[in-house]
Amino acid sequence: MNDTSPELRRLAQLLDLVQKEDAHLLAVRGRLIPKGTIIDMPWLEATIADDIGADRLEAFSSRFSRMQDTVTDKLIPQLLVAAGEIPMAAIDNLNRAERLNFISSSDTWLEMRRLRNRLVHEYIDDLSEMLPALKKAYAFTDELHNTFKSIADYARSRLGIRV
């Protein structure tokens, strides 16, 4: 890192953290839902009936929620600060991140936030509700990963931060 300002140091720390969260999330997603797996009701029932499967499902939900939270509430605001912007409310930060092409859509991120809140604050015991939530979280994992990569690339090329 060329500049040792507190803003850039904090951004570098958050990028390191999110890089680890991203690796852990992708790894647990791969263990829970290997490539080629059809995510359907029989698969979900079998996964929940198995202790290891249930643990992996819990780990996936937790890691998804944690990374979504870190990116939305910490990384994006700190990126805006490091880029000379003033962070605001989460929705405003997401709108700004979309305009800067760090995220694909603020609406998608708001939907992801609602899903995160459901996963964290509600225990979904109706499998017919859990299945679509899991499918969404699975798909949103790619959005989280791509956003991290986009922000890391910007930090590396524009701010001189090694990620």
C-alpha positions, 0 to 999 in steps of 0.5 A: 500500500503506497499511502498509510492513511487510516482510511486506506489501512482500514480498507485494506483490513476489511479487504483481507477480512472479506477475502477470508469470508469469501473463501470460506463461503465458497468452500462451504457452498461447495461442500453443501451443494457440490457442482451438478447437485439439483437443489430440490425438496428431496435433496433438502430433506436428505440434507437436513436429516443428516447431521453433517448436512444440517451443519453445512447448511447452518454454516452456509447460512451463517457465512452468507449472512456474515459476508453480506453484512460485512460488505454492506455495512463495513466494506462499501462505506469504507471504500467510499471513504477511501475514494473521497466520498461521504458514506450515508445510509446503507441504501444510499451507499448501495445506490452509489456503489451501483453507479460506480459499478461495484455492485450489479444492482442495489435492488438485488442487494436489498433483496439479499439483505432481506434474505440475510435478515430472514436467515439470521432472525427467523428459523425457517422450519417450513421446508417449502419456504427454506428451499427458495431461500436456499436457492436465492442464497446460493445464487447470491453467493456469486454476487457477493464473490463478484462484488468482492473481486470488483472492489478488490480490483478497484482498491488495487488499481486505483488506491494502491492496496495489495489484496 
